[in-house]
Amino acid sequence: MSFNFNKFVFLFYLLSFHFLCSAFAYDNLRTYNSHAISLYSIDDIKYKEGFANFDYANPKAKKKGMLKLSALGNGFNDFNPFNVKGEEPAGVSLMYDTLMKSSSDEASVEYALIAERVMWDDSKTWVAYKINPNAKFSDGVKITNDDIEFSFNILLKEGNPFYSSYYGAVKKVEKVSDDYVKFVFSEAIPELPLIIGQMPILPKHYWKNRDFKATGLDIPVVSGPYVIDSFDPVKFITYKRNDNYWGKNEPVNIGFYNFDKIRYDYYRDNTVALEAFKAGEFDIRLEQEAKKWVNSYNKNDNRIVMKLFHHNQPSGMQGFVFNTSRDVFKNINVRKAIAMVFDFNWANQKLFYGQYQRTYSFFDNSILSSVGDNFSDKEWNILQNYRYGKKTLPKQFFDYFKDNKDGVVEYLKPYQNIRDNFKKALQILYDEGFVIDDKTKMLKDKNTGEFIKFEILIDAASASMWERVILPFIQNLRRIGIDASLRSVESNIYKTKLDTFDYDMIVTVFVQSLSPGNEQWSYFGSKYAGVKGANNLAFVKDDVVDDLIFKIVSAKTYDELVSYVRVYDRVLLWNCFVIPHWYVPYHRIAYWDKFDFVPDDVVKTNGPDFMTWWFK
């Protein structure tokens, strides 16, 4: 009797498939096995099985040369970007691959990378990944289930608190077979399979005898397309493309990583960095200052291209952030009065050449914004849960929004003359029991004698950009009797102060996407108020906010998500945790005319991805 090898292989795979189905399919739920996963429906996936490359990447792009970029600050002291203590270098994410990779021309979809396949059930109570058999670390060691499990555990237990907020609902990790790993959730959270898919994969064999929480500049073993070439921790870092990178032929990477080397030079001042760019010291500059965009570039120099790249992402929230753990900011009406005297109209005309729009929502420029309409019936029904009981909103909230057709909160209402806002702010403060001190002419609490006094903290690296905005704001505050001051500190001190919540007010940005989810816990969840390194910079501890975040991450459909996010948006705005600034629905990018890229109208979701550009 002869041995039929083909029949043996067929039976082996049949048994393997039966084992995996037995392991993954239970409770009569439909299961999926795919090259990609979407937040809501597998039908949403743009790139079907067997696709060649993303539309915004050119498979024929030339691979050559060194891309030179810039970074602001005093340098770095750690190559581990996943802990709290250190200051990692710019571009460090180039060294780390994830299980899945997002596309930039669609929302909330991920495609296989380290995970060759992804499996999940209808209820999304678990997700499983088949490891790509070709996946390797930079030292040539194969990536295994042990590395996936190790990465999850080390990030959860010893990484930045951000990861515990992201992965908190994972109940257990199971190594189902040699090449499958499964994450079981304590509750059904539609976003969680995608969150796990974004997990960077770290080598267990490299880290097992090292202190993950310690800082250091030992060149690490990594999984991504670039490795460290050379560096000076106060001047620069250069990455080189790993010629043996395992994933260079994966469809999600075709047309990406077209530069042999990528170098970041550090500048301590933004103005110095601009002059360096114009002198050709680096190649691409994302311009964040309208004044510089209008006045500081030579429009007749055809060697430099100035281009607006439009995008469809929510604006997010840039603004002055109140540390509400400070006594001076515990009173919501004091916060609203302070917000009223920020003169956006003046800043936009005198400093920004009318280029900006006032931010009225945490999700401006998107369907998620609560501004523009009154509450829908769905949103109003959601709100009824917060009229009575332990988690309630004040009656004033309902009274205000019931008749407010545009959804703009009172302290952000457009004004013709800022002096009108001064009068409104003073009346609010008088009503709260503050009076003008006869001697100092400053506001004080008539019961305690405490003055309204606080400090605005900024990073010295961006001081030239912010001083011209903050100093007029401080002047306005003084005009109504509030004693505010500006303090600029070096980047390393600034980071330490943020990590330990040692500030009164700061300027920051809360980045938002079209599918907000677990990151909202880190931004505004009570359990991250006061947690070192967390992003709850306003020190928010609010039961209604917590409940709405839970509803957002548990939403079963996109329509349901939109309704909860709009309510959440209004609750955040009502509480005035942030004084909103401004936004533009595009990126201002200047670059030396040496690049080609797929036309930017192909990518509208996130804007340009420099890793798909190439030298002419």
Secondary structure in CASP SS format (residue, H / E / C, confidence):
PFRMAT SS
TARGET T0000
AUTHOR 0000-0000-0000
METHOD secondary structure of the structure
MODEL  1
M C 1.00
S C 1.00
F C 1.00
N C 1.00
F H 1.00
N H 1.00
K H 1.00
F H 1.00
V H 1.00
F H 1.00
L H 1.00
F H 1.00
Y H 1.00
L H 1.00
L H 1.00
S H 1.00
F H 1.00
H H 1.00
F H 1.00
L H 1.00
C H 1.00
S H 1.00
A H 1.00
F H 1.00
A C 1.00
Y C 1.00
D C 1.00
N C 1.00
L C 1.00
R C 1.00
T E 1.00
Y E 1.00
N E 1.00
S E 1.00
H C 1.00
A E 1.00
I E 1.00
S E 1.00
L C 1.00
Y C 1.00
S C 1.00
I H 1.00
D H 1.00
D H 1.00
I C 1.00
K C 1.00
Y C 1.00
K C 1.00
E C 1.00
G C 1.00
F C 1.00
A C 1.00
N C 1.00
F C 1.00
D C 1.00
Y C 1.00
A C 1.00
N C 1.00
P C 1.00
K C 1.00
A C 1.00
K C 1.00
K C 1.00
K C 1.00
G C 1.00
M E 1.00
L E 1.00
K E 1.00
L E 1.00
S E 1.00
A E 1.00
L E 1.00
G C 1.00
N C 1.00
G C 1.00
F C 1.00
N C 1.00
D C 1.00
F C 1.00
N C 1.00
P C 1.00
F C 1.00
N C 1.00
V C 1.00
K C 1.00
G C 1.00
E C 1.00
E C 1.00
P C 1.00
A C 1.00
G C 1.00
V H 1.00
S H 1.00
L H 1.00
M H 1.00
Y C 1.00
D C 1.00
T E 1.00
L C 1.00
M E 1.00
K E 1.00
S E 1.00
S C 1.00
S C 1.00
D C 1.00
E C 1.00
A C 1.00
S C 1.00
V E 1.00
E E 1.00
Y E 1.00
A E 1.00
L C 1.00
I C 1.00
A E 1.00
E E 1.00
R E 1.00
V E 1.00
M E 1.00
W E 1.00
D E 1.00
D C 1.00
S C 1.00
K C 1.00
T C 1.00
W E 1.00
V E 1.00
A E 1.00
Y E 1.00
K E 1.00
I E 1.00
N C 1.00
P C 1.00
N C 1.00
A C 1.00
K E 1.00
F C 1.00
S C 1.00
D C 1.00
G C 1.00
V C 1.00
K E 1.00
I C 1.00
T C 1.00
N H 1.00
D H 1.00
D H 1.00
I H 1.00
E H 1.00
F H 1.00
S H 1.00
F H 1.00
N H 1.00
I H 1.00
L H 1.00
L H 1.00
K H 1.00
E H 1.00
G C 1.00
N C 1.00
P H 1.00
F H 1.00
Y H 1.00
S H 1.00
S H 1.00
Y H 1.00
Y H 1.00
G C 1.00
A C 1.00
V E 1.00
K E 1.00
K E 1.00
V E 1.00
E E 1.00
K E 1.00
V E 1.00
S E 1.00
D C 1.00
D C 1.00
Y E 1.00
V E 1.00
K E 1.00
F E 1.00
V E 1.00
F E 1.00
S C 1.00
E C 1.00
A C 1.00
I C 1.00
P C 1.00
E C 1.00
L H 1.00
P H 1.00
L H 1.00
I H 1.00
I H 1.00
G H 1.00
Q C 1.00
M C 1.00
P E 1.00
I C 1.00
L C 1.00
P C 1.00
K H 1.00
H H 1.00
Y H 1.00
W H 1.00
K C 1.00
N C 1.00
R C 1.00
D C 1.00
F C 1.00
K C 1.00
A C 1.00
T C 1.00
G C 1.00
L C 1.00
D C 1.00
I C 1.00
P C 1.00
V C 1.00
V C 1.00
S C 1.00
G C 1.00
P C 1.00
Y E 1.00
V E 1.00
I E 1.00
D E 1.00
S E 1.00
F E 1.00
D E 1.00
P C 1.00
V C 1.00
K C 1.00
F E 1.00
I E 1.00
T E 1.00
Y E 1.00
K E 1.00
R E 1.00
N C 1.00
D C 1.00
N C 1.00
Y C 1.00
W C 1.00
G C 1.00
K C 1.00
N C 1.00
E C 1.00
P H 1.00
V H 1.00
N H 1.00
I C 1.00
G C 1.00
F C 1.00
Y C 1.00
N C 1.00
F C 1.00
D C 1.00
K E 1.00
I E 1.00
R E 1.00
Y E 1.00
D E 1.00
Y E 1.00
Y E 1.00
R C 1.00
D C 1.00
N H 1.00
T H 1.00
V H 1.00
A H 1.00
L H 1.00
E H 1.00
A H 1.00
F H 1.00
K H 1.00
A C 1.00
G C 1.00
E C 1.00
F C 1.00
D C 1.00
I E 1.00
R E 1.00
L E 1.00
E C 1.00
Q C 1.00
E C 1.00
A H 1.00
K H 1.00
K H 1.00
W H 1.00
V H 1.00
N H 1.00
S C 1.00
Y C 1.00
N C 1.00
K C 1.00
N C 1.00
D C 1.00
N C 1.00
R C 1.00
I E 1.00
V E 1.00
M E 1.00
K E 1.00
L E 1.00
F E 1.00
H E 1.00
H C 1.00
N C 1.00
Q C 1.00
P C 1.00
S C 1.00
G C 1.00
M E 1.00
Q E 1.00
G E 1.00
F E 1.00
V E 1.00
F E 1.00
N C 1.00
T C 1.00
S C 1.00
R C 1.00
D H 1.00
V H 1.00
F H 1.00
K C 1.00
N C 1.00
I H 1.00
N H 1.00
V H 1.00
R H 1.00
K H 1.00
A H 1.00
I H 1.00
A H 1.00
M H 1.00
V C 1.00
F C 1.00
D C 1.00
F H 1.00
N H 1.00
W H 1.00
A H 1.00
N H 1.00
Q H 1.00
K H 1.00
L C 1.00
F C 1.00
Y C 1.00
G C 1.00
Q C 1.00
Y C 1.00
Q E 1.00
R E 1.00
T C 1.00
Y C 1.00
S C 1.00
F C 1.00
F C 1.00
D C 1.00
N C 1.00
S C 1.00
I C 1.00
L C 1.00
S C 1.00
S C 1.00
V C 1.00
G C 1.00
D C 1.00
N C 1.00
F C 1.00
S C 1.00
D H 1.00
K H 1.00
E H 1.00
W H 1.00
N H 1.00
I H 1.00
L H 1.00
Q H 1.00
N H 1.00
Y H 1.00
R C 1.00
Y C 1.00
G C 1.00
K C 1.00
K C 1.00
T C 1.00
L C 1.00
P C 1.00
K H 1.00
Q H 1.00
F H 1.00
F H 1.00
D H 1.00
Y H 1.00
F H 1.00
K H 1.00
D H 1.00
N C 1.00
K C 1.00
D C 1.00
G C 1.00
V C 1.00
V C 1.00
E H 1.00
Y H 1.00
L H 1.00
K C 1.00
P C 1.00
Y C 1.00
Q C 1.00
N C 1.00
I H 1.00
R H 1.00
D H 1.00
N H 1.00
F H 1.00
K H 1.00
K H 1.00
A H 1.00
L H 1.00
Q H 1.00
I H 1.00
L H 1.00
Y H 1.00
D H 1.00
E C 1.00
G C 1.00
F E 1.00
V E 1.00
I E 1.00
D C 1.00
D C 1.00
K C 1.00
T C 1.00
K C 1.00
M C 1.00
L E 1.00
K E 1.00
D E 1.00
K C 1.00
N C 1.00
T C 1.00
G C 1.00
E C 1.00
F E 1.00
I C 1.00
K E 1.00
F E 1.00
E E 1.00
I E 1.00
L E 1.00
I E 1.00
D E 1.00
A H 1.00
A H 1.00
S H 1.00
A H 1.00
S H 1.00
M H 1.00
W H 1.00
E H 1.00
R H 1.00
V H 1.00
I H 1.00
L H 1.00
P H 1.00
F H 1.00
I H 1.00
Q H 1.00
N H 1.00
L H 1.00
R H 1.00
R H 1.00
I C 1.00
G C 1.00
I C 1.00
D E 1.00
A E 1.00
S E 1.00
L E 1.00
R E 1.00
S E 1.00
V E 1.00
E C 1.00
S H 1.00
N H 1.00
I H 1.00
Y H 1.00
K H 1.00
T H 1.00
K H 1.00
L H 1.00
D H 1.00
T C 1.00
F C 1.00
D C 1.00
Y C 1.00
D C 1.00
M E 1.00
I E 1.00
V E 1.00
T E 1.00
V E 1.00
F E 1.00
V C 1.00
Q C 1.00
S C 1.00
L C 1.00
S C 1.00
P C 1.00
G C 1.00
N C 1.00
E H 1.00
Q H 1.00
W H 1.00
S H 1.00
Y H 1.00
F H 1.00
G C 1.00
S H 1.00
K H 1.00
Y H 1.00
A C 1.00
G C 1.00
V C 1.00
K C 1.00
G C 1.00
A C 1.00
N C 1.00
N C 1.00
L C 1.00
A C 1.00
F C 1.00
V C 1.00
K C 1.00
D C 1.00
D H 1.00
V H 1.00
V H 1.00
D H 1.00
D H 1.00
L H 1.00
I H 1.00
F H 1.00
K H 1.00
I H 1.00
V H 1.00
S C 1.00
A C 1.00
K C 1.00
T C 1.00
Y H 1.00
D H 1.00
E H 1.00
L H 1.00
V H 1.00
S H 1.00
Y H 1.00
V H 1.00
R H 1.00
V H 1.00
Y H 1.00
D H 1.00
R H 1.00
V H 1.00
L H 1.00
L H 1.00
W H 1.00
N H 1.00
C C 1.00
F C 1.00
V E 1.00
I E 1.00
P E 1.00
H C 1.00
W E 1.00
Y E 1.00
V C 1.00
P C 1.00
Y E 1.00
H E 1.00
R E 1.00
I E 1.00
A E 1.00
Y E 1.00
W E 1.00
D C 1.00
K C 1.00
F E 1.00
D E 1.00
F C 1.00
V C 1.00
P C 1.00
D H 1.00
D H 1.00
V H 1.00
V C 1.00
K C 1.00
T C 1.00
N C 1.00
G C 1.00
P C 1.00
D C 1.00
F H 1.00
M H 1.00
T H 1.00
W C 1.00
W E 1.00
F E 1.00
K C 1.00
END
